[in-house]
């Protein structure tokens, strides 16, 4: 009986090889030959799943979010992440997060000239913004954040803050600890005043 092949697993395997190369050498290092060598498969096998380098890169873009989701889950095994948990998970504070950030930045440059990849970025950013806005709204409604906080606007501000902090950490002019402290400082400004007990 012929062996069943999990085609989606194979595509994910190839995308993972693309991400590893991109983290190490940028997208300039990504070729069908290099990806095949990194994945431990033949170039023909890569071409069976992806007709061109562009097609392979576009698919790999759709897999960028998985590392973030894994970090959030690992950081909050006991339950739902807080707004702070999500923000800290977005920073490149360890090797895995740093690699993910390097890959995302490499693809961001590519997105400037590739409308399909740009579309993936817009979709992913919109989903992240909506999740963060919902978390902010829940925290506000629970009395943890100031009642004047507008969730959608705050989510955009926080993601913009994180973008700058992430680049600063990657480039080494801000430490991870300093970036987290700045997040905490910002959150302290929108945190609700403690309730007075009668």
N, C-alpha and C positions, 0 to 999 in steps of 0.2 A: 504494500500500500504506500503511495507516495507521501512524503512528509509534508504536513501542512505548514505553510509559512505565514507568520503574522506580519502582514505587510505594513501595518501602522507601526508596529514595533521596529521594523527595519528603517522606516522613515525617521522615526524618533532617534534611532541609533545614529543615523547619518547627521541629523540636526545637532545631536550632542557633540559629534566630532567637529562640526562647523563652529559651534560655540567655543569649544576648547581652543581651536586654532585662533579664532577671533580674539579671545581673551589674551592669548600669548603674543600674537603677531598682527592683530587687526585684520580687517577683511582683505587687505592686500595679500595676506598669506593663504587665503582660501581659494583653492582650485580643486577641480575634480580629482586630480592625482593626489594632492595633499590630504583631502578629506578621506579618500579611499585608504591611504596609508594610516591615517589617524584612527579610522574605524576598524582597521584590520580586515578590509575587504578589497575586492578588485574594483578598478575604475569602471569596468563594465557593469558591475553590480550597482554602483552609484547611478550610472546612466540608465539602468533599468527603472529606477524610481524617479529620477530627475533628468529631464532631457537637456538641461543647460545649467550653468552656474547660477544664472539669475533665478531660475525656478527653484533651485536648491536654497538660495539665500532667502527668497520670499517665504518659503515654507519654514525655514529656521526662525524667521522673525515671529511666526505665530507661536513658537515654543518658549519665548523669552520669559514669560510670566511664571513658569512652573517653579523656578528657583525661589522667587519671592514667596509664593504660596507655601512652599516647604519650610522656609525660614519662619514665617508667621506661625505655622502649625507647631513647629518645634519650640518656639519661644513661649507659646501659650498652651501647654498640654492640658491644663486644668479646665479650660473653657474658652469663652469668646475673648479675642484680643481687645485691649483698650485702644483708644486713639493713639496714645503714646507708644504702645506696643507696635502698632502698624507703622508709625513714623520711624521708629528706631530700626525696624526690620528693613526699611527702604534705604538705610544708609550703608555704605560699603565698609562695615566694621570688622569683618573677618575675611579670610581668603575666598570663601565661596561667594560672599556678597560682593567683594571687590571684583572677582571674575565676572559676575553677572553684570556689574556696572560697566566694566570695560567693554563687554560684549554689546550692551545696550547702546553705549556711546558710539561704538564702531558702526552699528546699524543705523543710528541716528544720522550720521553723516551720509550714509547711503540713502536714507529716506529723503534727503533734500533733493535727490535727483530721480527717485523711483516712486511714482505715485502710489503703487500698490503697497510698498513697505510703509510709506507715509500714512496710508489709510489704516494699516495695522497699528501703527503708533497712536493715531488719533482714537481708534476704538479702545485700545488698552488704557490710554490716559483717561478717556471718558468713563470707562468702567471703574477705574481706580478712584477717580474724583467722586463718582456717585456712591461708591462703597464708603469712602471717607466721610462724605457729607451725611450719609445715613448714620454713621457712627457718632459724628458730632451732634446730630440732632437728638439721638438717643441719650447721649451724655448730658446735653443741655436739658432735655425733658426730665432726666433723672435728678437734676439739680446739681450736677457736677461742674457744669460750665455756666458761664454768665447767661442769663436769659436774653441778653441783647445780641448774642452770637447768631449770625445768619449762616447756617450750615454750608450752603453752596459757595458763598463768597469765602468763607474760612477755609474750605477744602482747597480752593484754588490758591489762596495765599500760602497754605501749608505746603502744598506740592511745589510751589515756586521756591519757597524757602529751602525745601529739601533738595531741589535740583541744584541750587547754588552750593549748599553744604556738601552734597555728595561729590561735586566736582572739586571743591576745596579739599576734601579728605583724600580723594584720588591723587591730587597734585601735591599733597603734602604741606599745604600752608594752613591747614586746620587739622588738629588731631581728632580722632573719633570721639574722645572724651569731651573735647571742646564743642564738637557738633551736637552731641547729646545734651550738653549743658545749655546750648542755645535753644534747642527744641524745648527743654524744660522751662527756660526763661519765657519763651513765647507762650507756652501753655499756661504758665502761672499768671499771665496777663489776662487770660480769658477764663480762668477758673473762678467758679462762683465763690463768693464770700462764705465762710463757714456759717452754718445756721446756729443762731443763738438758742440755747436751751432755756426754757422758762424757769 
